[in-house]
Amino acid sequence: MRRRMVFMTVLAVLAALAFPHGALAHESGDDDNAGEVEFHGVIEALPDPGPVGDWTVSGRTVHVTDATELEGNEQGDCDNEGDDDGDDQGENEGDDQGENDGDEGDDGDCDESATFAVGDDVEVEGVAQTDGSITASEIKADDQGDDNDGTVVLRGTAQRIAQTASHIGLWKVSTHPIRVLKTTKIVRNGRTLHRGAHLRVTGRWFAGGTIRATRIAIVR
């Protein structure tokens, strides 16, 4: 009986040593299959009447739902109307001043809801799907979009890393193909690069859903 227990213990130790760390990390990475993204681009198409529906942003399909937060540039128009009210205040001084004060800021024609149009530069945040589309959690106007068209930031788990010199080749991060080039900068931050590592990938999206990485940072 004692010999059997010793034998089973030895088998358990050998099995633990034989099971590679990378495989364990790979299994842990399956909990993060979607991947959170930030995507800068130009609106090419909008649903009618919208805004809920599928948008096209720099060739990418963006799913907008009732839960998507929209932040446009329309607030400025309401602020301008507020300034106009201030300019007219002097004309309304007198017997009607109290009535006008009560109505101040209540302008039914001022719509503070975000509106977007084809050609607008936007920043999209959400979850990248396996088909290359994005389910948006937030879309906002991007005032600096001229230099960022097509730029994407993906946060996810390393599921495959190219085992080549400088890791050049095709990776997979949260089910998304990542192309690593000689020019791709890999920032380790003192951490080990392995399957299961949490990464922040910056690059550009190309046809077929592949992200050509310019920078990969190990987050944890």
C-alpha positions as CSV (number, residue, x, y, z in Angstrom):
1,M,0.0,0.0,0.0
2,R,2.8,2.4,0.9
3,R,4.7,1.6,-2.3
4,R,1.5,2.4,-4.3
5,M,1.1,5.8,-2.6
6,V,4.8,6.6,-3.3
7,F,4.3,5.5,-7.0
8,M,1.2,7.7,-7.4
9,T,3.0,10.7,-5.8
10,V,5.9,10.3,-8.3
11,L,3.5,10.1,-11.2
12,A,1.7,13.3,-10.1
13,V,5.0,15.2,-9.8
14,L,6.1,14.0,-13.3
15,A,2.8,15.0,-14.8
16,A,3.1,18.5,-13.3
17,L,6.6,19.0,-14.7
18,A,5.6,17.7,-18.1
19,F,2.6,20.1,-18.4
20,P,4.2,23.2,-20.0
21,H,3.7,26.7,-18.5
22,G,2.7,28.0,-22.0
23,A,-0.2,25.5,-22.2
24,L,-1.5,26.7,-18.8
25,A,-1.2,30.3,-19.9
26,H,-3.0,29.5,-23.2
27,E,-6.0,28.0,-21.3
28,S,-6.2,31.0,-19.0
29,G,-6.3,33.3,-22.1
30,D,-9.6,31.8,-23.3
31,D,-11.5,33.9,-20.7
32,D,-10.8,37.0,-22.8
33,N,-11.8,36.1,-26.3
34,A,-13.4,39.3,-27.4
35,G,-10.7,42.0,-26.8
36,E,-11.4,45.7,-26.0
37,V,-10.4,48.1,-28.8
38,E,-10.1,51.9,-29.4
39,F,-10.4,52.7,-33.1
40,H,-9.9,56.0,-34.9
41,G,-11.5,56.5,-38.3
42,V,-13.9,58.4,-40.6
43,I,-17.6,57.7,-40.8
44,E,-18.4,56.4,-44.3
45,A,-22.0,55.2,-43.8
46,L,-24.8,55.6,-41.3
47,P,-28.1,53.7,-40.8
48,D,-31.4,55.4,-41.6
49,P,-32.8,56.8,-39.4
50,G,-30.2,55.8,-36.8
51,P,-28.2,56.2,-34.7
52,V,-28.9,52.6,-33.7
53,G,-27.7,50.1,-36.3
54,D,-24.6,49.3,-38.3
55,W,-22.2,52.2,-39.1
56,T,-19.2,52.0,-41.4
57,V,-16.1,53.6,-40.0
58,S,-13.0,53.5,-42.3
59,G,-14.2,50.3,-43.8
60,R,-15.0,48.7,-40.5
61,T,-18.5,47.7,-39.4
62,V,-19.5,49.2,-36.1
63,H,-22.6,47.9,-34.3
64,V,-24.4,50.7,-32.4
65,T,-27.0,49.8,-29.8
66,D,-29.2,51.6,-27.3
67,A,-26.4,51.1,-24.8
68,T,-23.8,52.9,-26.9
69,E,-22.8,56.3,-25.5
70,L,-22.6,58.9,-28.2
71,E,-20.6,62.2,-27.7
72,G,-20.6,64.6,-30.6
73,N,-19.8,68.3,-31.1
74,E,-23.3,69.7,-30.9
75,Q,-23.0,71.1,-27.4
76,G,-21.3,74.2,-28.8
77,D,-24.4,75.1,-30.7
78,C,-26.4,75.2,-27.5
79,D,-23.7,77.3,-25.8
80,N,-23.9,79.8,-28.7
81,E,-27.6,80.2,-28.3
82,G,-27.1,80.8,-24.7
83,D,-24.8,83.7,-25.6
84,D,-27.4,85.1,-27.9
85,D,-29.9,85.0,-25.0
86,G,-27.4,87.0,-23.0
87,D,-27.1,89.6,-25.7
88,D,-30.8,90.1,-25.9
89,Q,-31.3,90.4,-22.1
90,G,-30.9,94.1,-22.2
91,E,-33.7,94.5,-24.6
92,N,-36.0,92.5,-22.3
93,E,-35.2,94.4,-19.1
94,G,-38.1,96.0,-17.4
95,D,-41.6,94.8,-16.6
96,D,-40.9,91.5,-18.4
97,Q,-37.6,90.7,-16.7
98,G,-39.0,88.3,-14.1
99,E,-40.8,86.3,-16.8
100,N,-37.8,86.1,-19.0
101,D,-35.6,85.0,-16.1
102,G,-38.0,82.1,-15.5
103,D,-37.6,81.0,-19.1
104,E,-33.8,81.4,-19.3
105,G,-32.0,78.4,-20.6
106,D,-35.3,76.6,-21.6
107,D,-35.0,76.6,-25.4
108,G,-36.9,73.8,-27.1
109,D,-35.0,74.3,-30.3
110,C,-31.6,73.5,-28.7
111,D,-31.0,69.8,-29.1
112,E,-28.0,68.7,-27.0
113,S,-28.1,65.1,-28.3
114,A,-25.0,64.0,-30.2
115,T,-25.3,63.9,-34.0
116,F,-22.9,62.5,-36.5
117,A,-22.6,62.8,-40.3
118,V,-20.7,61.0,-43.0
119,G,-17.1,62.4,-43.1
120,D,-16.8,63.0,-39.4
121,D,-13.7,61.9,-37.6
122,V,-14.6,59.7,-34.6
123,E,-13.0,57.5,-31.9
124,V,-14.8,54.2,-31.3
125,E,-14.5,52.2,-28.1
126,G,-15.9,48.7,-27.7
127,V,-15.4,45.0,-28.2
128,A,-13.9,43.6,-31.3
129,Q,-15.7,40.6,-32.8
130,T,-14.2,37.6,-34.5
131,D,-15.6,38.8,-37.9
132,G,-13.6,42.1,-37.6
133,S,-16.6,44.2,-36.6
134,I,-16.9,46.2,-33.4
135,T,-19.7,46.4,-30.9
136,A,-19.4,49.9,-29.7
137,S,-19.7,51.0,-26.1
138,E,-18.8,54.6,-26.9
139,I,-18.4,56.8,-30.0
140,K,-17.1,60.3,-29.7
141,A,-16.0,63.1,-32.1
142,D,-12.2,62.9,-32.7
143,D,-10.9,66.5,-33.3
144,Q,-7.4,65.1,-34.1
145,G,-8.7,62.3,-36.4
146,D,-6.7,63.6,-39.5
147,D,-3.6,61.7,-38.3
148,N,-5.3,58.7,-36.8
149,D,-7.4,57.2,-39.6
150,G,-7.4,53.5,-39.2
151,T,-5.4,53.4,-36.0
152,V,-6.5,50.8,-33.5
153,V,-5.6,49.8,-30.0
154,L,-6.4,46.3,-28.9
155,R,-6.3,45.0,-25.3
156,G,-6.3,41.3,-25.0
157,T,-4.6,38.0,-24.1
158,A,-1.8,36.5,-26.1
159,Q,-3.0,33.1,-27.5
160,R,-0.2,32.6,-30.1
161,I,3.2,34.1,-30.4
162,A,5.5,33.6,-33.4
163,Q,8.5,31.5,-32.3
164,T,10.9,33.2,-34.6
165,A,13.8,35.6,-34.3
166,S,12.4,38.8,-32.7
167,H,9.0,37.0,-32.7
168,I,8.4,38.3,-36.3
169,G,5.3,36.7,-37.8
170,L,1.6,36.1,-37.1
171,W,0.4,36.3,-33.5
172,K,-3.1,35.8,-32.1
173,V,-4.4,38.1,-29.4
174,S,-7.9,37.4,-28.1
175,T,-8.8,35.6,-31.3
176,H,-7.5,38.5,-33.5
177,P,-4.6,38.0,-36.0
178,I,-1.7,40.3,-35.3
179,R,1.1,40.8,-37.8
180,V,4.4,41.5,-36.2
181,L,7.1,43.1,-38.4
182,K,10.8,44.0,-38.0
183,T,9.7,47.5,-37.2
184,T,7.2,46.4,-34.4
185,K,8.4,47.6,-31.0
186,I,7.8,45.1,-28.2
187,V,7.8,46.7,-24.8
188,R,8.2,44.1,-22.1
189,N,8.0,46.4,-19.0
190,G,10.2,43.9,-17.1
191,R,7.7,41.1,-17.8
192,T,8.0,37.8,-19.6
193,L,6.4,37.4,-23.0
194,H,4.3,34.2,-23.0
195,R,0.9,32.8,-24.0
196,G,-1.6,34.1,-21.5
197,A,0.1,37.5,-21.1
198,H,-2.1,40.5,-21.2
199,L,-1.1,42.8,-24.1
200,R,-1.8,46.3,-25.5
201,V,-1.4,46.2,-29.2
202,T,-1.2,49.4,-31.3
203,G,-1.4,49.3,-35.0
204,R,-3.5,49.6,-38.1
205,W,-6.4,47.4,-39.3
206,F,-6.1,45.9,-42.7
207,A,-8.4,43.9,-45.0
208,G,-9.4,40.5,-43.5
209,G,-9.3,41.8,-39.9
210,T,-5.5,41.6,-39.4
211,I,-3.9,44.2,-37.3
212,R,-0.4,45.2,-38.4
213,A,1.3,46.1,-35.1
214,T,3.5,49.1,-34.6
215,R,3.9,48.6,-30.8
216,I,3.1,45.7,-28.4
217,A,3.3,46.3,-24.7
218,I,3.0,43.6,-22.0
219,V,0.5,44.9,-19.4
220,R,0.7,42.0,-17.1
